[in-house]
Amino acid sequence: MDVERLMEVKPKELAEGLLARWKALEEQLPNVIRNLEVEEEALVPRVKRAVEAHRTANELVAEKKKERDSAKAIAREKLSEVKGSIEVLSKSGGMVNLDPEWKKVKLLEELENIESTIETSALDHKEEGKLIARRRKLIEQNEKWLKERRSSNPEMSNYLDSRKIMVSNFKTSEYAHSRMLKAVEKAQPLYEKMVELQSEIRDTRRQLDRAKELYSQSSDAIVLWEGKVSTGFGDEVSGFDDLLVDMNRVLSGGPSSFASRKTRKRKEEEE
């Protein structure tokens, strides 16, 4: 409805329209409320399951992250011990016959560089995966030599024991990291589903609360507008005058309230 048509609507017509609207709401809202309550009841267990599924997925992510970090910390500690052992063995001559390939690769330095890069650089999963694969290859290249050296040089026993623990924990860390990434991938759609359902139930509850509020107001609103339609726009209870009396008097050719007050004031001054 445009402004001109709206201005042409008589107050009584407006009151009748509002009365009809409130009567329609009073009739329709009980069904609306029941439907919304059924919808809310159906959503509650779905939301609960989604929250639980997401919580379980997050717990697995946290568990694998903790497992990865713990194994990595042990491996790094053993990495320092292995480096120290090599220095001791080198000074005592125990490392003189190291395999040339071992010297070329410089395993410990490579591992330290890899770990430093993983720890200090902002890598994506693909880049980190490449470094982890490089670390695994370096370790595997020297596995055979280490087994041979243990039997031929007892002085390297501590070195080889520490290295074994280091390698084992690097592998554990790598496996836990892989499991963590899979858990993160699985958790993401569960999170999105949880957020979607939570938003849906919030919207349903807002509609339900609004419908209940309107229904609670409908009886009083109907009584109010029935009174306006039947007795006019004054309010005897609160003492408010009918604001349309002056307008109707002017439309009928009578004086406005301003003109009436001016005339009354002039008469009072003459007296």
C-alpha positions as CSV (number, residue, x, y, z in Angstrom):
1,M,0.0,0.0,0.0
2,D,1.4,3.4,-1.0
3,V,1.5,6.4,1.3
4,E,-1.5,8.2,-0.3
5,R,-3.7,5.1,0.1
6,L,-2.5,4.6,3.6
7,M,-3.3,8.2,4.5
8,E,-6.8,7.7,3.1
9,V,-7.5,4.8,5.5
10,K,-9.9,5.8,8.2
11,P,-9.0,5.2,11.8
12,K,-11.9,2.9,12.2
13,E,-10.9,0.9,9.2
14,L,-7.4,0.6,10.5
15,A,-8.8,-0.6,13.9
16,E,-11.0,-3.1,12.2
17,G,-8.0,-4.4,10.2
18,L,-6.0,-4.8,13.3
19,L,-8.8,-6.5,15.1
20,A,-9.2,-9.0,12.2
21,R,-5.5,-9.6,12.3
22,W,-5.4,-10.3,16.0
23,K,-8.4,-12.7,15.7
24,A,-6.7,-14.5,12.9
25,L,-3.5,-14.8,15.0
26,E,-5.4,-16.1,18.0
27,E,-6.9,-18.8,15.8
28,Q,-3.8,-19.8,13.9
29,L,-1.1,-19.4,16.6
30,P,-1.9,-22.6,18.6
31,N,-1.2,-24.7,15.5
32,V,1.9,-22.7,14.7
33,I,3.1,-23.2,18.3
34,R,2.4,-27.0,18.2
35,N,4.3,-27.4,14.9
36,L,7.3,-25.4,16.2
37,E,7.3,-27.5,19.4
38,V,7.3,-30.7,17.3
39,E,10.1,-29.3,15.2
40,E,12.1,-28.3,18.3
41,E,11.6,-31.8,19.8
42,A,12.9,-33.4,16.7
43,L,15.9,-31.2,16.5
44,V,17.1,-31.6,20.1
45,P,18.4,-35.2,19.7
46,R,20.0,-34.4,16.3
47,V,21.8,-31.4,17.8
48,K,22.9,-33.6,20.8
49,R,24.3,-36.3,18.5
50,A,26.1,-33.7,16.3
51,V,27.7,-32.1,19.4
52,E,28.8,-35.5,20.7
53,A,30.2,-36.6,17.4
54,H,32.2,-33.4,17.0
55,R,33.4,-33.6,20.6
56,T,34.6,-37.2,20.0
57,A,36.4,-36.2,16.8
58,N,38.0,-33.3,18.6
59,E,39.2,-35.5,21.5
60,L,40.8,-37.8,18.9
61,V,42.6,-34.8,17.3
62,A,43.8,-33.7,20.8
63,E,44.9,-37.3,21.7
64,K,46.9,-37.8,18.5
65,K,48.4,-34.3,18.8
66,K,49.5,-35.1,22.4
67,E,50.9,-38.4,21.3
68,R,52.8,-36.8,18.4
69,D,54.2,-34.0,20.5
70,S,55.2,-36.4,23.3
71,A,57.0,-38.8,20.9
72,K,58.7,-35.8,19.1
73,A,60.0,-34.5,22.4
74,I,61.6,-37.8,23.3
75,A,63.0,-38.2,19.8
76,R,64.6,-34.7,20.0
77,E,66.1,-35.5,23.4
78,K,67.6,-38.6,22.0
79,L,68.8,-36.7,19.0
80,S,70.9,-34.6,21.3
81,E,72.2,-37.7,23.1
82,V,73.1,-39.3,19.8
83,K,75.0,-36.3,18.6
84,G,76.9,-36.2,21.9
85,S,77.8,-39.9,21.6
86,I,79.2,-39.4,18.1
87,E,81.4,-36.6,19.3
88,V,82.8,-38.8,22.1
89,L,83.3,-41.8,19.8
90,S,85.0,-39.6,17.2
91,K,87.5,-38.3,19.8
92,S,88.2,-41.9,20.9
93,G,88.6,-43.2,17.4
94,G,85.4,-45.3,17.6
95,M,83.9,-43.5,14.6
96,V,86.9,-43.7,12.3
97,N,85.5,-46.4,10.1
98,L,82.2,-44.8,9.5
99,D,80.6,-45.7,6.2
100,P,81.4,-43.0,3.6
101,E,77.7,-42.7,2.8
102,W,77.1,-41.9,6.4
103,K,79.6,-39.0,6.3
104,K,78.1,-37.7,3.1
105,V,74.5,-37.7,4.3
106,K,75.4,-36.3,7.7
107,L,72.3,-37.8,9.2
108,L,72.2,-35.9,12.5
109,E,72.7,-32.5,10.9
110,E,70.0,-33.3,8.4
111,L,67.6,-34.4,11.1
112,E,68.2,-31.3,13.1
113,N,67.6,-29.1,10.1
114,I,64.4,-30.9,9.3
115,E,63.1,-30.6,12.9
116,S,64.1,-27.0,13.1
117,T,62.2,-26.2,9.9
118,I,59.1,-28.1,11.1
119,E,59.2,-26.3,14.4
120,T,59.9,-22.8,13.3
121,S,58.3,-22.5,9.8
122,A,54.7,-21.9,9.0
123,L,54.3,-25.0,6.8
124,D,51.1,-26.4,5.3
125,H,50.3,-30.1,5.6
126,K,51.9,-30.9,2.2
127,E,55.2,-29.2,2.9
128,E,55.4,-30.7,6.4
129,G,54.7,-34.1,4.8
130,K,57.6,-33.7,2.4
131,L,60.0,-33.0,5.3
132,I,58.7,-36.0,7.3
133,A,59.2,-38.2,4.3
134,R,62.8,-36.9,3.9
135,R,63.4,-37.6,7.6
136,R,62.1,-41.2,7.2
137,K,64.4,-41.8,4.1
138,L,67.5,-40.6,5.9
139,I,66.8,-42.9,8.8
140,E,66.1,-45.9,6.6
141,Q,69.3,-45.4,4.6
142,N,71.5,-45.9,7.6
143,E,69.5,-48.7,9.3
144,K,71.5,-51.5,7.9
145,W,74.9,-50.0,8.7
146,L,73.9,-49.4,12.3
147,K,73.0,-53.0,12.8
148,E,76.4,-54.1,11.5
149,R,78.3,-51.6,13.7
150,R,76.6,-52.6,16.9
151,S,78.1,-56.1,16.7
152,S,81.6,-54.9,15.6
153,N,82.0,-52.0,18.1
154,P,80.7,-52.4,21.7
155,E,81.6,-48.8,22.4
156,M,78.8,-47.7,20.2
157,S,76.2,-49.6,22.3
158,N,74.9,-46.4,24.1
159,Y,74.9,-44.5,20.8
160,L,72.9,-47.2,19.0
161,D,70.5,-47.6,21.9
162,S,69.7,-43.9,22.0
163,R,69.4,-43.8,18.3
164,K,67.0,-46.7,18.3
165,I,64.7,-44.9,20.7
166,M,65.1,-41.7,18.6
167,V,64.1,-43.5,15.4
168,S,61.2,-45.3,17.1
169,N,59.8,-42.1,18.5
170,F,60.2,-40.2,15.2
171,K,58.2,-43.0,13.6
172,T,55.6,-42.8,16.4
173,S,55.4,-39.1,16.0
174,E,55.0,-39.4,12.2
175,Y,52.2,-42.0,12.6
176,A,50.4,-39.9,15.2
177,H,50.7,-36.8,13.0
178,S,49.1,-38.7,10.1
179,R,46.3,-39.9,12.3
180,M,45.8,-36.4,13.6
181,L,45.4,-35.0,10.1
182,K,42.8,-37.7,9.2
183,A,40.9,-36.8,12.4
184,V,41.0,-33.1,11.6
185,E,39.6,-33.9,8.1
186,K,36.9,-36.0,9.6
187,A,36.1,-33.4,12.3
188,Q,35.5,-30.5,9.9
189,P,32.2,-31.7,8.3
190,L,31.0,-32.7,11.7
191,Y,31.7,-29.2,13.0
192,E,29.8,-27.7,10.0
193,K,26.9,-30.0,10.6
194,M,26.8,-29.2,14.3
195,V,26.8,-25.4,13.6
196,E,24.1,-25.8,11.0
197,L,21.8,-27.7,13.4
198,Q,22.5,-25.4,16.3
199,S,21.6,-22.4,14.1
200,E,18.4,-24.2,13.0
201,I,17.3,-25.0,16.6
202,R,18.1,-21.4,17.7
203,D,15.9,-20.1,14.8
204,T,13.1,-22.5,15.7
205,R,13.2,-21.5,19.4
206,R,13.1,-17.8,18.5
207,Q,10.1,-18.4,16.3
208,L,8.5,-20.4,19.1
209,D,9.1,-17.7,21.7
210,R,7.7,-15.0,19.4
211,A,4.6,-17.1,18.6
212,K,4.0,-17.7,22.3
213,E,4.4,-14.0,23.1
214,L,2.0,-13.0,20.4
215,Y,-0.6,-15.6,21.5
216,S,-0.3,-14.4,25.1
217,Q,-1.0,-10.8,23.9
218,S,-3.9,-11.7,21.5
219,S,-6.8,-11.8,24.0
220,D,-6.0,-8.3,25.4
221,A,-5.3,-6.9,21.9
222,I,-8.7,-8.2,20.7
223,V,-10.5,-6.6,23.6
224,L,-8.7,-3.4,23.0
225,W,-9.5,-3.1,19.3
226,E,-13.1,-4.3,19.7
227,G,-13.5,-1.4,22.1
228,K,-12.0,1.0,19.6
229,V,-14.3,-0.2,16.9
230,S,-17.4,0.0,19.0
231,T,-16.8,3.0,21.3
232,G,-14.2,5.1,19.5
233,F,-10.6,6.1,20.3
234,G,-11.0,7.6,23.7
235,D,-10.1,5.7,26.9
236,E,-12.4,6.3,29.8
237,V,-10.3,4.1,32.1
238,S,-7.1,6.0,31.7
239,G,-8.8,9.4,31.1
240,F,-7.5,9.9,27.6
241,D,-9.9,11.9,25.3
242,D,-10.9,10.6,21.9
243,L,-8.2,12.2,19.7
244,L,-10.5,12.0,16.6
245,V,-13.2,14.3,18.1
246,D,-11.4,17.5,17.0
247,M,-10.7,16.1,13.5
248,N,-14.3,15.0,13.0
249,R,-15.6,18.4,14.2
250,V,-13.3,20.2,11.6
251,L,-14.4,17.8,8.8
252,S,-18.0,18.6,9.7
253,G,-17.3,22.4,9.3
254,G,-16.7,23.2,12.9
255,P,-13.8,25.1,14.4
256,S,-10.5,23.5,15.1
257,S,-9.3,23.1,18.7
258,F,-6.8,25.9,18.1
259,A,-9.6,28.3,16.9
260,S,-11.8,27.2,19.8
261,R,-9.1,28.0,22.4
262,K,-8.4,31.4,20.7
263,T,-12.1,32.3,20.9
264,R,-12.4,31.2,24.5
265,K,-9.3,33.2,25.5
266,R,-10.6,36.3,23.8
267,K,-13.9,36.0,25.7
268,E,-12.1,35.6,29.0
269,E,-10.1,38.7,28.3
270,E,-13.2,40.8,27.5
271,E,-14.8,39.7,30.7
